[in-house]
């Protein structure tokens, strides 16, 4: 039950705040599958808490989370996602190496607390992407999930310094307990036979997808066209039963972690059917 998850909230959260947080958690608790969970979380953040511009990204690790081509969004920021994935995710100030180190042991970070960017491409992300789209503050929530994948939710606002201590406190509660609920869907991803039934080239494409490469980058690496990459990936999705590239990347990563663990224990992988 989620009711016990907020027994000791920060002092500045009101009873009304806690009831609203619980409504989000209860809605997500009823989500039957991963896609519905993500959509429900975004809808609940808007309906119960007033965060109407939010995103939900998944990935096999923290860095690749920012490249999630199946990312979901709610509100006016939904139209920003294609441009973000095409041009800006590598330069997101929240995805930079120095920022990634700050995620250790933390659930929430805000734009205001990050150091001013030195690299021109990161300044371009802020000036040409965020500010041009009238986004003046951003809060990122890292959901505490199993080791098989990472999840990030982003809250965006048109007002500077929009996210204060109350918002951070709410985000910390949601980050911990949405992550706990998300474990159910992570455990439901079948990784036992990822790669079985794939050709060598299809498996190579899936491996590169799991490493966070775009279709164009995969095409360049394999000296083929983007259309060929899409064809191989489409068949791989059909063979594995995965719904999209994010899910197949997560499954591939997990299957190889399990294989590495078996190898470390001196066990041989089970033969395929």
C-alpha positions as a printed NumPy array, in Angstrom:
array([[  0.   ,   0.   ,   0.   ],
       [  1.185,   3.499,  -0.742],
       [ -0.442,   5.181,   2.281],
       [  2.468,   4.298,   4.566],
       [  4.994,   5.809,   2.165],
       [  4.6  ,   9.372,   3.431],
       [  4.412,   8.844,   7.195],
       [  7.274,  11.267,   7.933],
       [  6.968,  14.12 ,   5.42 ],
       [  8.965,  17.374,   5.587],
       [  7.366,  19.865,   7.968],
       [  6.48 ,  22.366,   5.246],
       [  4.175,  19.958,   3.385],
       [  0.521,  20.325,   4.321],
       [ -1.985,  17.531,   4.79 ],
       [ -3.567,  18.635,   1.533],
       [ -0.202,  18.255,  -0.25 ],
       [  0.161,  14.722,   1.086],
       [ -3.343,  13.73 ,   0.023],
       [ -2.569,  14.951,  -3.494],
       [  0.679,  12.981,  -3.591],
       [ -1.166,   9.866,  -2.451],
       [ -3.717,  10.277,  -5.232],
       [ -0.913,  10.232,  -7.797],
       [  0.587,   7.104,  -6.239],
       [ -2.779,   5.358,  -5.993],
       [ -3.561,   6.099,  -9.651],
       [ -0.193,   4.695, -10.724],
       [ -0.658,   1.643,  -8.513],
       [ -3.593,   0.622, -10.725],
       [ -1.706,   0.999, -14.038],
       [ -1.689,  -2.406, -15.794],
       [  1.489,  -1.966, -17.881],
       [  4.544,   0.241, -18.307],
       [  3.09 ,   2.56 , -20.962],
       [ -0.052,   3.141, -18.906],
       [  2.079,   3.713, -15.808],
       [  4.02 ,   6.492, -17.511],
       [  0.892,   8.146, -18.906],
       [ -0.907,   7.862, -15.562],
       [  2.023,   9.412, -13.696],
       [  2.078,  12.416, -16.028],
       [ -1.688,  12.837, -15.918],
       [ -1.707,  12.516, -12.129],
       [  1.028,  15.114, -11.718],
       [ -1.072,  17.547, -13.739],
       [ -4.483,  16.76 , -12.257],
       [ -3.59 ,  16.368,  -8.583],
       [ -0.484,  18.534,  -8.175],
       [ -0.768,  21.154, -10.898],
       [  2.448,  20.21 , -12.734],
       [  1.007,  20.544, -16.232],
       [  4.269,  20.475, -18.193],
       [  6.137,  17.259, -17.488],
       [  8.146,  14.538, -19.219],
       [  8.888,  10.867, -18.49 ],
       [ 12.042,   9.234, -19.878],
       [ 13.337,   5.665, -19.483],
       [ 16.692,   4.123, -20.318],
       [ 19.025,   1.239, -19.484],
       [ 21.262,   3.694, -17.62 ],
       [ 21.174,   7.309, -16.524],
       [ 22.944,   8.839, -19.52 ],
       [ 20.92 ,   6.911, -22.104],
       [ 17.717,   7.837, -20.327],
       [ 17.934,  11.261, -21.973],
       [ 17.86 ,   9.657, -25.452],
       [ 14.558,   7.782, -24.93 ],
       [ 12.805,   7.94 , -28.307],
       [  9.587,   6.682, -26.719],
       [  9.605,   9.459, -24.117],
       [  6.211,  10.671, -22.953],
       [  5.234,  14.25 , -22.171],
       [  2.219,  16.176, -20.901],
       [  1.256,  19.756, -21.667],
       [  2.873,  22.262, -23.977],
       [  6.281,  20.601, -23.604],
       [  5.012,  17.628, -25.618],
       [  5.75 ,  19.522, -28.833],
       [  9.319,  20.148, -27.625],
       [ 10.259,  16.461, -27.314],
       [ 11.007,  15.71 , -31.012],
       [ 13.371,  18.698, -31.26 ],
       [ 14.966,  17.74 , -27.949],
       [ 15.68 ,  14.187, -29.119],
       [ 16.938,  15.319, -32.506],
       [ 19.265,  18.117, -31.421],
       [ 19.578,  18.744, -27.717],
       [ 19.575,  15.68 , -25.469],
       [ 23.368,  15.346, -25.535],
       [ 23.692,  18.986, -24.481],
       [ 21.042,  18.951, -21.752],
       [ 22.696,  20.484, -18.697],
       [ 21.145,  17.683, -16.614],
       [ 22.859,  15.021, -18.779],
       [ 26.422,  16.355, -18.551],
       [ 29.108,  14.211, -16.835],
       [ 29.569,  16.644, -13.958],
       [ 25.804,  16.716, -13.388],
       [ 25.426,  12.945, -13.613],
       [ 27.802,  12.631, -10.668],
       [ 25.465,  14.811,  -8.624],
       [ 22.651,  12.253,  -9.018],
       [ 24.418,   9.845,  -6.653],
       [ 22.344,   9.59 ,  -3.523],
       [ 19.897,  12.225,  -4.76 ],
       [ 16.361,  12.051,  -6.067],
       [ 15.776,  15.661,  -7.188],
       [ 17.77 ,  18.44 ,  -8.857],
       [ 16.674,  21.87 , -10.05 ],
       [ 18.078,  24.079, -12.768],
       [ 18.908,  26.856, -10.299],
       [ 21.312,  24.726,  -8.277],
       [ 23.442,  23.639, -11.258],
       [ 26.613,  25.594, -12.064],
       [ 26.529,  27.914, -15.057],
       [ 27.501,  25.952, -18.183],
       [ 30.933,  26.564, -19.688],
       [ 30.555,  24.688, -22.964],
       [ 28.827,  26.653, -25.729],
       [ 26.629,  23.712, -26.762],
       [ 25.229,  23.438, -23.224],
       [ 24.629,  27.19 , -23.133],
       [ 22.863,  26.704, -26.468],
       [ 20.575,  24.116, -24.864],
       [ 19.512,  26.709, -22.295],
       [ 19.344,  29.744, -24.596],
       [ 18.185,  28.218, -27.888],
       [ 15.999,  25.435, -26.536],
       [ 14.69 ,  26.181, -23.054],
       [ 14.462,  29.963, -23.159],
       [ 13.292,  30.076, -26.771],
       [ 10.44 ,  27.788, -25.704],
       [  9.78 ,  30.073, -22.705],
       [ 10.99 ,  27.491, -20.179],
       [ 12.751,  29.297, -17.336],
       [ 12.927,  26.624, -14.672],
       [ 13.265,  22.862, -14.66 ],
       [ 13.201,  20.187, -11.982],
       [ 14.344,  16.605, -12.631],
       [ 13.212,  13.636, -10.526],
       [ 15.192,  10.413, -10.598],
       [ 12.909,   7.505,  -9.834],
       [ 14.521,   4.925,  -7.582],
       [ 14.181,   1.831,  -9.747],
       [ 15.756,  -1.641,  -9.953],
       [ 19.167,  -1.883, -11.574],
       [ 17.62 ,  -3.014, -14.853],
       [ 16.721,   0.516, -15.952],
       [ 16.591,   4.177, -14.977],
       [ 13.637,   6.574, -15.065],
       [ 13.573,  10.368, -15.013],
       [ 10.664,  12.761, -14.799],
       [ 11.118,  16.419, -15.702],
       [  8.929,  19.31 , -14.552],
       [  9.181,  22.552, -16.558],
       [  7.81 ,  26.02 , -15.879],
       [  7.678,  29.37 , -17.639],
       [  8.496,  31.303, -14.455],
       [ 12.07 ,  31.647, -13.13 ],
       [ 12.738,  29.953,  -9.771],
       [  9.324,  28.315,  -9.978],
       [ 10.326,  25.239,  -7.967],
       [ 10.868,  25.845,  -4.28 ],
       [ 11.299,  23.675,  -1.147],
       [  7.675,  22.469,  -1.287],
       [  8.098,  21.23 ,  -4.861],
       [ 11.402,  19.546,  -4.032],
       [  9.817,  17.791,  -1.039],
       [  6.911,  16.549,  -3.159],
       [  9.32 ,  15.411,  -5.883],
       [ 11.473,  13.49 ,  -3.392],
       [  8.463,  11.539,  -2.13 ],
       [  7.292,  10.807,  -5.668],
       [ 10.776,   9.806,  -6.809],
       [ 11.116,   7.169,  -4.111],
       [  7.657,   5.703,  -4.259],
       [  6.883,   5.932,  -7.964],
       [ 10.171,   4.074,  -8.343],
       [  8.941,   1.339,  -6.022],
       [  5.747,   0.985,  -8.062],
       [  7.758,   0.998, -11.273],
       [  9.694,  -2.059, -10.099],
       [  6.679,  -4.227, -10.882],
       [  6.804,  -3.233, -14.538],
       [ 10.572,  -3.577, -14.706],
       [ 10.37 ,  -7.109, -13.349],
       [  7.681,  -7.901, -15.934],
       [ 10.061,  -7.317, -18.868],
       [ 11.015, -10.746, -20.177],
       [ 14.757, -10.874, -20.771],
       [ 15.263, -14.621, -20.887],
       [ 15.622, -14.968, -24.645],
       [ 16.605, -11.534, -25.94 ],
       [ 18.724, -12.21 , -29.005],
       [ 17.29 , -15.656, -29.715],
       [ 15.924, -15.797, -33.249],
       [ 17.772, -12.668, -34.364],
       [ 20.294, -12.614, -37.171],
       [ 23.809, -11.421, -36.379],
       [ 23.102,  -8.035, -37.94 ],
       [ 19.766,  -7.651, -36.118],
       [ 21.479,  -8.478, -32.82 ],
       [ 24.175,  -5.92 , -33.596],
       [ 21.548,  -3.252, -34.245],
       [ 19.821,  -4.057, -30.938],
       [ 23.157,  -3.915, -29.111],
       [ 23.841,  -0.445, -30.507],
       [ 20.31 ,   0.689, -29.648],
       [ 20.965,  -0.484, -26.082],
       [ 24.132,   1.626, -26.058],
       [ 22.042,   4.697, -26.805],
       [ 22.924,   5.267, -30.464],
       [ 20.395,   6.883, -32.787],
       [ 19.367,   5.224, -36.046],
       [ 21.666,   7.542, -37.973],
       [ 24.609,   6.756, -35.697],
       [ 23.953,   3.019, -36.059],
       [ 23.773,   3.376, -39.838],
       [ 27.107,   5.213, -39.843],
       [ 28.718,   2.594, -37.599],
       [ 27.514,  -0.34 , -39.713],
       [ 27.919,   1.377, -43.11 ],
       [ 24.261,   0.863, -44.026],
       [ 21.317,   3.18 , -44.615],
       [ 18.931,   4.414, -41.927],
       [ 16.177,   2.509, -43.722],
       [ 18.123,  -0.735, -43.298],
       [ 18.59 ,  -0.024, -39.59 ],
       [ 14.849,   0.56 , -39.204],
       [ 14.101,  -2.691, -41.032],
       [ 16.413,  -4.694, -38.748],
       [ 15.017,  -3.017, -35.641],
       [ 11.402,  -3.583, -36.706],
       [ 12.037,  -7.304, -37.148],
       [ 13.908,  -7.473, -33.827],
       [ 10.921,  -5.923, -32.068],
       [  8.626,  -8.463, -33.701],
       [ 10.844, -11.414, -32.747],
       [ 11.38 , -10.336, -29.135],
       [  7.844,  -9.095, -28.541],
       [  9.118,  -5.755, -27.258],
       [  6.89 ,  -2.74 , -27.859],
       [  9.533,  -0.14 , -28.73 ],
       [ 13.267,   0.572, -28.836],
       [ 13.385,   1.584, -25.173],
       [ 11.918,  -1.706, -24.027],
       [ 14.209,  -3.783, -26.225],
       [ 17.221,  -1.786, -24.995],
       [ 16.223,  -2.433, -21.381],
       [ 15.682,  -6.118, -22.064],
       [ 19.021,  -6.433, -23.88 ],
       [ 20.881,  -4.744, -21.042],
       [ 19.252,  -6.922, -18.426],
       [ 19.803, -10.168, -20.324],
       [ 23.502,  -9.387, -20.627],
       [ 23.751,  -8.463, -16.955],
       [ 22.22 , -11.835, -16.118],
       [ 24.596, -13.614, -18.498],
       [ 27.551, -11.821, -16.924],
       [ 26.356, -12.794, -13.46 ],
       [ 26.067, -16.441, -14.497],
       [ 29.542, -16.307, -15.97 ],
       [ 30.896, -14.741, -12.797],
       [ 29.388, -17.599, -10.786],
       [ 30.947, -20.106, -13.163],
       [ 27.637, -21.115, -14.688],
       [ 27.005, -21.666, -18.37 ],
       [ 23.977, -19.942, -19.974],
       [ 20.961, -22.115, -20.542],
       [ 20.759, -23.333, -24.167],
       [ 18.044, -21.807, -26.337],
       [ 15.037, -23.814, -27.463]])
